[in-house]
Amino acid sequence: MPGGVHGALDAGLAGMPALDAARDKGAFVAVAAGAAPVPLRGTRVHNVWIHTDGPRLTELAALVDAGQLTPRVAATLPLEQVATAHERVAAGGLRGRIVLTLDGWRGDWGRGGANEPAERGPTKLRA
């Protein structure tokens, strides 16, 4: 938009490119910790901390199920590729989030047991 927009919301860790979209003395909001760039051109920069909200998450899930909200997913990876997921996020430039799946995963989540793929059947997490 010529002259920039009044405000920009960065929910995808775009950083400076998103800030550049805001006009001089506009507003910029980042929703990830540490993602807010240095204010430039008199732009007001805010960082909104995300917190858990089960009831709201349930509402959002219902909107996704109804096809009224489409989440942006950059990639879907199995949990055993978590290191790859972290590397891709750290490298930046993703348009969307990385979703880690638990398909075929069996383990005790760091309690000293084996974290090998399950032989068959759906994932069951042990408490």
C-alpha positions as CSV (number, residue, x, y, z in Angstrom):
1,M,0.0,0.0,0.0
2,P,1.5,3.4,-1.0
3,G,2.6,5.2,2.2
4,G,2.2,2.1,4.3
5,V,-0.6,0.8,6.5
6,H,-1.7,2.4,9.8
7,G,-0.8,-0.8,11.7
8,A,0.9,-4.2,11.1
9,L,0.4,-7.4,13.1
10,D,3.3,-9.9,12.9
11,A,2.1,-13.3,13.9
12,G,4.6,-15.1,11.6
13,L,7.9,-13.8,12.8
14,A,8.5,-11.7,9.7
15,G,10.1,-8.9,11.8
16,M,11.5,-6.0,9.7
17,P,9.6,-6.7,6.5
18,A,6.3,-6.5,8.5
19,L,7.5,-3.3,10.2
20,D,8.4,-1.8,6.8
21,A,4.7,-2.3,5.9
22,A,3.6,0.2,8.6
23,R,3.6,3.9,7.7
24,D,5.7,6.5,9.5
25,K,4.3,7.0,13.0
26,G,2.1,3.8,12.5
27,A,1.8,0.9,14.8
28,F,3.4,-2.6,14.8
29,V,2.5,-5.5,17.0
30,A,4.5,-8.8,17.4
31,V,2.9,-11.8,19.0
32,A,6.1,-13.9,19.7
33,A,8.5,-13.2,22.5
34,G,11.6,-11.3,21.3
35,A,10.1,-10.8,17.8
36,A,9.5,-7.1,18.0
37,P,12.0,-5.1,16.0
38,V,13.5,-1.8,17.0
39,P,11.0,1.1,16.4
40,L,11.8,3.1,13.2
41,R,10.3,6.2,11.7
42,G,8.3,7.0,14.9
43,T,6.5,3.7,14.6
44,R,5.0,2.4,17.9
45,V,6.2,-1.2,18.5
46,H,4.4,-3.5,20.9
47,N,5.0,-7.1,21.9
48,V,1.9,-9.0,23.0
49,W,2.7,-12.0,25.1
50,I,0.7,-15.1,24.2
51,H,-0.9,-17.0,27.1
52,T,-2.9,-20.2,27.3
53,D,-6.7,-19.9,27.1
54,G,-8.4,-23.3,26.8
55,P,-11.9,-22.0,26.1
56,R,-10.7,-19.7,23.4
57,L,-8.6,-22.5,21.8
58,T,-11.8,-24.6,21.7
59,E,-13.6,-21.8,19.9
60,L,-10.7,-21.5,17.4
61,A,-10.6,-25.2,16.8
62,A,-14.4,-25.2,16.1
63,L,-13.8,-22.4,13.5
64,V,-11.1,-24.4,11.8
65,D,-13.3,-27.5,11.8
66,A,-16.1,-25.4,10.2
67,G,-13.8,-24.2,7.5
68,Q,-14.1,-20.6,8.7
69,L,-10.5,-20.2,9.8
70,T,-7.5,-21.6,7.9
71,P,-4.3,-21.8,9.9
72,R,-1.1,-21.2,7.9
73,V,1.1,-24.3,8.1
74,A,4.6,-24.1,6.6
75,A,5.4,-27.8,7.2
76,T,4.2,-30.9,9.0
77,L,7.0,-33.0,10.5
78,P,7.0,-36.1,12.7
79,L,8.2,-35.4,16.3
80,E,11.5,-37.2,15.7
81,Q,12.4,-34.3,13.3
82,V,12.0,-31.7,16.1
83,A,15.6,-30.6,15.6
84,T,14.9,-29.9,11.9
85,A,11.8,-27.9,12.9
86,H,13.9,-25.7,15.3
87,E,16.5,-25.1,12.7
88,R,13.9,-24.0,10.1
89,V,12.3,-21.6,12.6
90,A,15.6,-20.2,13.7
91,A,16.6,-19.6,10.0
92,G,13.5,-17.4,9.6
93,G,11.4,-16.7,6.5
94,L,8.7,-19.3,7.2
95,R,5.2,-18.4,6.1
96,G,3.2,-20.2,8.7
97,R,4.0,-22.6,11.6
98,I,5.6,-26.0,11.7
99,V,3.3,-28.7,13.0
100,L,4.9,-31.6,14.8
101,T,2.9,-34.9,14.7
102,L,2.9,-37.7,17.1
103,D,2.0,-40.4,14.6
104,G,3.9,-43.6,15.3
105,W,5.6,-42.1,18.4
106,R,6.0,-44.1,21.6
107,G,8.1,-42.9,24.5
108,D,8.1,-41.6,28.0
109,W,9.1,-38.0,27.2
110,G,12.5,-37.8,28.8
111,R,12.1,-40.1,31.7
112,G,14.9,-42.5,30.6
113,G,12.8,-44.8,28.3
114,A,13.1,-45.5,24.7
115,N,11.6,-43.1,22.2
116,E,11.2,-45.5,19.2
117,P,8.3,-45.6,16.7
118,A,5.4,-47.7,17.8
119,E,5.0,-51.0,15.8
120,R,1.4,-50.3,15.0
121,G,-1.7,-48.5,16.1
122,P,-2.5,-45.0,17.2
123,T,-0.2,-43.0,19.5
124,K,-0.8,-43.6,23.2
125,L,1.0,-41.3,25.6
126,R,2.1,-42.7,29.0
127,A,1.6,-40.6,32.1
